Amino acid sequence: QVQLVESGGGLVQPGGSLRLSCVASGFTFSSLAMRWYRQAPGKERERVALISIFGSTTTYADSVRGRFTISRDNAKNTVYLQMNSLKPEDTAVYYCNALIRGNDYWGQGTQVTVSS
């Protein structure tokens, strides 16, 4: 059974930092690219970042490039999202995603709120 469990969200002031984690199980983590998405109230879910199998390739949404860093630890079945210089517009529920044989799998999400 595929499981993705996110953690690390919370309330942070503008300019602050958070590190999100996603622990995966039920599939061969080291054989799949992994993604982080986010969804703000009233908006569509958008992809924030992607990381390749061994972490050699990463891509980012224009809105977060230079501020967010995606990484992974295949020994721990975990993907991370380091978020720096956070802005109020980064407020959203953040989701970990795995695409397995054409099917999308999602975690429960973790809320990130950027506010003073």
Disulfide bonds with the S-S distance in Angstrom:
Cys22-Cys96 2.20
